[in-house]
Amino acid sequence: MSMKKLYPILAVLMIAAMLLTACAPAATPAATVPPTQPSAASGKLEIFSWWTAGGEAEGLNALYKIYTAKYPQVEIINATVAGGAGSAAKAVLATRMQSGDPPDSFQVHAGHELIDSWVKAGKMEPVTFIFKDEGWLDKYPKGVIDILSYNNEIWSVPVNIHRSNVLWYNKKIFADNNLTPPTTWDEFFSIADKLKAAGVTPLALGDNGIWASVHLMESILLASMGPDKYRGLWTGTTDWAGPEVKSALETFAKVMKYVNEDHSALSWDQAAQLLVDGHAAMTIMGDWTEGYFKSVGWKPDVDFGYVPSPGTKGTFIMLSDSFGLPKGAKNRDNAINWLKVLGSKEGQDAFNPLKGSIPARTDGDRSLYDVYLQSAMDDFASNQIVPSLAHGAAASEGWVTSFSDAMSLFVANLDVAAAQDAMVKACQTAGVCK
Ligand code: GAL
């Protein structure tokens, strides 16, 4: 059927949908509603990500829905590779990129992961023109544009801001045991002892991908040294051989006495489910956990509570999911339209309330975000912002990998001296420390 014949049908369908959802008693007369003409773009669009868990998948689908309404004749290929933090997806992506078979657009963390892995390697097209065409240059915080930029060009479109340093807790377990959430690691250990005595696992961990332990470690490092020194870890000004790193490793080793025994068999969302099932009281994970909780019907401030991970109040460990335009994308025009959707206000306000993240844009509609997300917006605006290691913002992927290797050994043997030595070397190998 030709597009001309399709337009009236689509217009009628859209008007019917509007009438069904309208809250106002008096419906707008059909004749005054201008039909939004869907684009004639056609072909395929392959989107590569690791968003398969509860919350993530819903957010991604919300973006697809908007795209399909605008480009109904484009077939979306949802190329996902399960595994939190891209633990399995990144290797698949690397193989495809090396063999000249890029997806049309792929998920990549803003910061070093984007710039060091793909931009400096000459694999991406700049997307500055999209920011200019869409009038976005003043719609994103400067700090976010900065970590997407290299050589005076912007290299990807950010869809969100996530927070890494959050402690989530089961409100009922805390109430039943007369506990308040910990603000320091000392408080954490005293609460954890009480929970253990009551037969509850204090902290849920799911590190079948070692990134989840790296994730926990970055929160502990921040707590042990504060934001300035934490930043210095990634620029070579904070000594990896120093006492704060040692004390962070000691804290981590102690924390491992309070986690579920099967941690190395579970994923991050399975660990979150331990809270939902009442088996564990707390977990330290990024705020995609709130997307997960909501996807299983749990409500913020009712079923689950949240506080900055112990000792990190006032600091926001940030990361951002973005999508880029690889050179040689088979469906380049469709990919550009995809980037326009996910960078738009409409796209971000549909995606983020489900994903458990806040918009990367500064003009998101606050009323669409729940009580946790509004608190994250406030903290992002007022806290010290530092980059996440586990999620590509702070360091190159090579460094993340050698740090992760150190953590794998550490989780197995809890040898503080050996782990600290390996971390000193990881910084040197990355070329950041002498
Ligand atoms: C992070 C990513 C988040 C979330 C999480 C768990 O790396 O930035 O969007 O998906 O992994 O998969």
Residues whose N, C-alpha, C, O or C-beta is under 5 A from the ligand:
A	BS01	GAL	W50 E56 G83 G84 A85 G86 W288 D321 H391
